[in-house]
Amino acid sequence: MKIHNAHIVFEVREDGPAVKLNKAELVVEYMKGAFDFNPDQESFWVILLNRKDYPKGRQMVTLGTATSALAHPREVFRAAIMASATAIICVHNHPSGDPAPSIADTQLTNQLRDAARIIQIELHDHVIIGDIACDPTGKGYYSYRQVGLL
């Protein structure tokens, strides 16, 4: 039986000097433009980090509907393993503009946290990006790390 390797393609950002992604605000800035092509659909991205938390690139894991983007740990960590990333940050958007997490978002974050422990690739954060105008907190994003859930 012959097995072909899947091609994993991730986007390398070269918009300026590399920035250590150690704050949710920097993650939001790094993801600018990622959701522009499908603004009415949720898309789930993984940012691949090196051992010093600088981005190696980003990859869209899945493109969903207006209300959900299904992701599974195996797809999320596949790119990280192929890119020899030592850590990841997960990011997805809420087309409604309200970045408050759903129950499904929190369940997925918990699954990703557990999988990260097993394969020893750190999950630094899961950031949900919305719209400042629709966010009751006025930030326009939600960070599981900032609220102490990661």
Secondary structure as GFF3:
##gff-version 3
##sequence-region A 1 150
A	DSSP	alpha_helix	24	30	.	.	.	ID=ss1
A	DSSP	beta_strand	43	49	.	.	.	ID=ss2
A	DSSP	beta_strand	55	63	.	.	.	ID=ss3
A	DSSP	alpha_helix	73	82	.	.	.	ID=ss4
A	DSSP	beta_strand	87	93	.	.	.	ID=ss5
A	DSSP	alpha_helix	103	119	.	.	.	ID=ss6
A	DSSP	beta_strand	122	129	.	.	.	ID=ss7
A	DSSP	three_ten_helix	132	134	.	.	.	ID=ss8
A	DSSP	beta_strand	141	143	.	.	.	ID=ss9
###
